[in-house]
């Protein structure tokens, strides 16, 4: 879907296909008819945007075969689908039984991450609609925070320089601009926007910026307007934003709340948890103190956090639907993030991607069941996001 910002920017709204398990091109093509086209039909729009996830093998095969890229583009067009953004965070195996820390590998110290991302950029340059201003690829925020040495930081900086060079060459060869956004995430080297400004100092800011995930921003208890001001001051673009909500527990010391949270523990993905430090307690609780942190929900429930303040859990939950009380979501923070990005006189991003990849690991009673249930849920998320953007002054437009 496309919406027009008052400043004339065309804002592309898509959903991320990393919710679907597919590791090769045939699997990706099958998704289009099984999932994406039904979502478009439910929304009643002529064209639906996809944030494609192409695993390493699919990306390499496409980058090496122009005919296969043309085949994919024909299938997209025939089904009323378009692609301006790719999710290049998971490398492969995103629907393995256990993913956890593996999703951060390979990191930005490795040639494998560089080659994969450049392959994605090449494919995206060929898939972009003719009238798209640019394409975007989201990626790992350098890597997991431990271990992370000064030597690794230097190597990552060199690899990002090579990325910028590769993107510049691609633009010269194709006439299409592709930008890459590192996605701050709890537990990573780049967890916050403040860390983004430090670790990305010196990058080519015309081609490398930030993918701002609203769930991650909320889990870190970052205020959206302040986060954007920080990025602006550092000259970092919001290349892409991911519309996402975190799980929230207002009183994690309450037994009923803990029982409800326990239903969200599951073996596939990492669900980092953050709790704000009380400001009045000690100097450690002074304004600006980072939240208390554990790396997974089961560790938090086992005593890893005191539970004296609210918890926000890195578990992407549906944008439009609340969990059963006493749990809630960070939907207000998502709305504030979209308002900070697109509610003013100037659009701060042109790519918005709904990224709820966790439908299949929600508690049993919350998972989509039956034919079409997942398409129903994704369509409802996109309708919610579209309607909120319209409330900010954007207008839906036809391609």
C-alpha positions, 0 to 999 in steps of 0.5 A, a space after each residue: 500500500 502507498 500513502 502520500 505524506 503532506 510533504 509529497 513523500 510517497 510512504 510505502 506500507 508493507 508486511 514482512 514475510 519472515 513470518 513465513 518459513 521459506 528458504 529457497 526461491 520455490 518457497 518464496 514464490 509459493 508464499 505469494 499465492 498462499 499468503 500475500 495475495 489473500 492479504 491483499 484481497 482482504 484489504 481490498 487494495 490493488 497493490 500490496 507491499 511486501 518486505 521480503 525475507 530472502 534467506 541466504 541461499 535464495 538471495 545467492 541464487 537470485 543474485 546469480 540469475 537475472 532470469 530468476 529475478 525476472 520470474 519473481 518480479 513477474 509473479 509479484 506483478 501478476 498477484 498485485 504485489 510490490 517490493 521496496 524493502 527486504 529484511 536482511 536480518 535473519 541469514 537462514 534458518 529463521 524457522 528452525 526449532 531453536 533460533 535464539 542467538 543464531 539470528 545474529 550470526 554471521 555478524 558485521 565482522 564477517 565477509 558472509 554478512 557483507 556478501 549476503 547484504 550486497 546480494 540482497 541489494 542487487 536483487 532489490 534493485 531489480 525488483 523495485 517498482 520503476 517509480 520507487 525513489 529508493 530501496 531499503 534493506 534492514 540488517 543486524 546491529 553489528 552483532 550480539 554484544 558478547 564478545 565484542 572487542 575493539 578488534 571486532 569493532 574495527 573489522 566491522 567498520 571496515 566491512 561497513 565501508 566495503 558495504 557502502 562501496 558496493 552500494 555505490 557501485 550498484 547505484 552506478 551500474 543500475 541507476 537504483 539507490 539501495 540503502 541499508 539500515 542497521 536495526 538496534 535491538 536489545 542485547 546487541 552491540 547497537 541496542 539503543 539509538 545512542 549506541 547507534 550514533 556512537 558505533 555508526 560514526 563515520 559511515 557513509 550516511 547517504 547509504 547506511 542508516 538505521 532501521 527503527 523498530 518500534 518494539 525494540 525502541 519501546 523495550 529499551 524505554 526510549 522516547 521516540 521524539 528524543 530518539 529521532 532527535 538523537 539520530 538527526 543530530 548524528 546525521 543518521 537516516 531512518 532508512 526504514 521503520 518496523 511497525 511492531 509492538 512489544 509485550 508489556 506487564 504492568 506488575 510483574 510481581 503479581 502472580 497472575 501476571 507472572 502466570 500470563 507471562 509464562 505462557 509466552 516463554 517458548 524455545 525458538 526466539 530470544 525474548 529480551 526483557 527490560 525493567 526501568 530503574 526506580 529514579 528515587 532509589 539511588 544514584 544508579 536510578 538517576 534519570 537516564 539510567 539504562 533499564 535493568 536487563 535480562 536476555 530471555 523471558 524465562 530468565 526474568 521469571 526465574 528471578 533475573 529481574 526484581 519486578 518492582 517496575 513494569 516489564 517490556 518483553 521483546 516478543 512481537 505481538 499483533 499490532 491491532 489486538 490486545 493480549 488477555 489482561 493483566 498483560 498489554 502491549 506497547 501500542 501507544 509507543 508504536 503510535 508515538 513512533 509513527 507520529 514522530 516519524 510521519 506526523 510532522 511537516 516532513 516525512 522522516 522515513 518512506 518505508 514502513 514494514 509491519 513485522 510480527 514474525 511470532 504468530 506461530 509461537 504465540 500462546 496456544 489460544 492466540 495462534 492463527 488456526 484454520 485456513 486464512 486465519 494468518 492472512 486475516 491477522 496480517 490484514 488486520 495489522 496492516 489496516 490498523 497501521 494504514 488507518 493510524 497513518 491516515 489519522 496523522 494526515 497521510 492519504 492512501 493513493 493508488 500506485 
